[in-house]
Amino acid sequence: MSHAEEIFDVAQAAYASGEPVTDVSILIGYDGTIRMVADSDWPLDTLSREHGARMAYRVSQGSDRLRVEGRAGLRTCLFEAVKPDGAARLLLDNRRQYGVLEARALLA
């Protein structure tokens, strides 16, 4: 599954630079041919069987994360990266942690 890591590295470089990452499935046949299928909503195992692929990868970008899924027979892998500002949002709770009292309440 080293191809998945290589695909992830390339997609992550584009993602980190702010470039949009196109949702695409990459299929590698038994003879080494490479087929790319854009915007497929089929599960990877089904897409792989349909096209007779030995390995299948899917690159997808959400609003806050990048994913690369890989499948070769029964073996699977998943690489995922969160946008740097998305990671900060997860760490920093967006709720207000303080309260403001009116001056009257303080004098009472």
One Martini backbone bead per residue (centre of mass of N, CA, C, O) as a GRO file, in nm:
protein
  108
    1MET     BB    1   0.052   0.066   0.011
    2SER     BB    2   0.257   0.290  -0.092
    3HIS     BB    3   0.076   0.445  -0.289
    4ALA     BB    4  -0.100   0.586  -0.076
    5GLU     BB    5   0.126   0.762   0.041
    6GLU     BB    6   0.199   0.909  -0.220
    7ILE     BB    7  -0.080   1.026  -0.276
    8PHE     BB    8  -0.104   1.176  -0.008
    9ASP     BB    9   0.140   1.364  -0.037
   10VAL     BB   10   0.038   1.513  -0.288
   11ALA     BB   11  -0.240   1.602  -0.178
   12GLN     BB   12  -0.130   1.750   0.076
   13ALA     BB   13   0.031   1.967  -0.069
   14ALA     BB   14  -0.212   2.095  -0.208
   15TYR     BB   15  -0.387   2.141   0.044
   16ALA     BB   16  -0.179   2.321   0.207
   17SER     BB   17  -0.175   2.545  -0.039
   18GLY     BB   18  -0.504   2.566  -0.126
   19GLU     BB   19  -0.566   2.361  -0.320
   20PRO     BB   20  -0.778   2.190  -0.490
   21VAL     BB   21  -0.918   1.865  -0.442
   22THR     BB   22  -0.999   1.612  -0.638
   23ASP     BB   23  -1.232   1.379  -0.671
   24VAL     BB   24  -1.073   1.051  -0.685
   25SER     BB   25  -1.021   0.748  -0.860
   26ILE     BB   26  -0.765   0.491  -0.840
   27LEU     BB   27  -0.680   0.241  -1.081
   28ILE     BB   28  -0.507  -0.079  -1.066
   29GLY     BB   29  -0.413  -0.312  -1.264
   30TYR     BB   30  -0.271  -0.620  -1.328
   31ASP     BB   31  -0.101  -0.470  -1.578
   32GLY     BB   32  -0.066  -0.148  -1.463
   33THR     BB   33  -0.295   0.008  -1.523
   34ILE     BB   34  -0.439   0.341  -1.526
   35ARG     BB   35  -0.738   0.462  -1.364
   36MET     BB   36  -0.955   0.749  -1.371
   37VAL     BB   37  -1.225   0.849  -1.143
   38ALA     BB   38  -1.464   1.086  -1.124
   39ASP     BB   39  -1.697   1.124  -0.883
   40SER     BB   40  -1.736   0.855  -0.728
   41ASP     BB   41  -1.991   0.666  -0.526
   42TRP     BB   42  -1.856   0.412  -0.517
   43PRO     BB   43  -1.731   0.162  -0.379
   44LEU     BB   44  -1.417   0.041  -0.399
   45ASP     BB   45  -1.480  -0.262  -0.437
   46THR     BB   46  -1.679  -0.224  -0.672
   47LEU     BB   47  -1.499  -0.061  -0.862
   48SER     BB   48  -1.275  -0.271  -0.880
   49ARG     BB   49  -1.442  -0.503  -0.999
   50GLU     BB   50  -1.561  -0.357  -1.250
   51HIS     BB   51  -1.241  -0.290  -1.353
   52GLY     BB   52  -1.022  -0.499  -1.266
   53ALA     BB   53  -0.869  -0.424  -1.000
   54ARG     BB   54  -0.603  -0.452  -0.772
   55MET     BB   55  -0.618  -0.138  -0.707
   56ALA     BB   56  -0.762   0.120  -0.482
   57TYR     BB   57  -0.823   0.477  -0.485
   58ARG     BB   58  -0.927   0.759  -0.270
   59VAL     BB   59  -0.979   1.104  -0.323
   60SER     BB   60  -1.080   1.343  -0.062
   61GLN     BB   61  -1.262   1.652   0.006
   62GLY     BB   62  -1.340   1.846   0.263
   63SER     BB   63  -1.385   2.122   0.456
   64ASP     BB   64  -1.152   1.987   0.690
   65ARG     BB   65  -1.049   1.739   0.493
   66LEU     BB   66  -0.827   1.471   0.401
   67ARG     BB   67  -0.855   1.172   0.186
   68VAL     BB   68  -0.710   0.832   0.174
   69GLU     BB   69  -0.809   0.542   0.015
   70GLY     BB   70  -0.741   0.184   0.036
   71ARG     BB   71  -0.744  -0.113  -0.195
   72ALA     BB   72  -0.643  -0.474  -0.161
   73GLY     BB   73  -0.871  -0.660  -0.144
   74LEU     BB   74  -0.870  -0.704   0.209
   75ARG     BB   75  -0.700  -0.457   0.207
   76THR     BB   76  -0.667  -0.155   0.409
   77CYS     BB   77  -0.661   0.213   0.401
   78LEU     BB   78  -0.603   0.532   0.594
   79PHE     BB   79  -0.576   0.874   0.515
   80GLU     BB   80  -0.559   1.177   0.727
   81ALA     BB   81  -0.626   1.537   0.710
   82VAL     BB   82  -0.620   1.835   0.880
   83LYS     BB   83  -0.662   2.138   0.888
   84PRO     BB   84  -0.494   2.357   1.068
   85ASP     BB   85  -0.753   2.518   1.157
   86GLY     BB   86  -0.912   2.260   1.236
   87ALA     BB   87  -0.730   2.168   1.467
   88ALA     BB   88  -0.768   2.418   1.641
   89ARG     BB   89  -1.077   2.388   1.672
   90LEU     BB   90  -1.060   2.119   1.829
   91LEU     BB   91  -0.886   2.237   2.069
   92LEU     BB   92  -1.074   2.490   2.057
   93ASP     BB   93  -1.326   2.600   2.215
   94ASN     BB   94  -1.613   2.796   2.110
   95ARG     BB   95  -1.690   2.851   2.386
   96ARG     BB   96  -1.767   3.045   2.636
   97GLN     BB   97  -1.558   3.096   2.949
   98TYR     BB   98  -1.732   3.351   3.019
   99GLY     BB   99  -1.867   3.633   3.204
  100VAL     BB  100  -2.093   3.914   3.212
  101LEU     BB  101  -2.147   4.156   3.441
  102GLU     BB  102  -2.335   4.371   3.566
  103ALA     BB  103  -2.296   4.643   3.763
  104ARG     BB  104  -2.541   4.588   3.951
  105ALA     BB  105  -2.455   4.301   4.044
  106LEU     BB  106  -2.192   4.397   4.188
  107LEU     BB  107  -2.340   4.603   4.401
  108ALA     BB  108  -2.536   4.388   4.556
   0.00000   0.00000   0.00000
